[in-house]
Structure formats: C-alpha cells, structure tokens
C-alpha cells in the first residue's frame, strides 16, 4: 500500500487489468503487488512452528488436524471439529 491505513475498497482496474483500491481514510489509490485484498485476514491455518511459513490442511492423525507448511514440514494441531 502507499499509505499506512488498512481500510480500503475496490476502485476499478488500471490499464493492465489489475485491481485498483482506494483508501477510505486518505483517498489514495493503489495496486496491491501481493495479489491479496487489503484488510482480509490470511487463512485460519496456523503458521509452521519450525519455519513460521503458511500452512495447508493435510488430513487427520490421532484426532488432531495435520498441516503441511510451504517448506514441506509436517505438524499437528488440535482439531477444530
């Protein structure tokens, strides 16, 4: 973002077709380089305890949810169900 505010709304597209956003606080328009919408939380999956990268669900084991991080580490968490 080009400002320090986090309250933004979609504001059309630029000439390359990228989504534009406008800050509700200061009015600045910008394009996100990361491809994520502003203000939306990342997934609910936990970060890897070994390398702190994001994770995806990878089945269940002994009543616990199993996860795999982006770097290939496997770890377990308490089941949400």
Secondary structure, 3 states (H helix, E strand, C coil): CCCCCCCEEEEEECCCCCEEEEECCCCCEEECCCCCCCCCCCCCCCCCCCCCCCEEEEEEECCEEEEEECCCCEEEEECCC
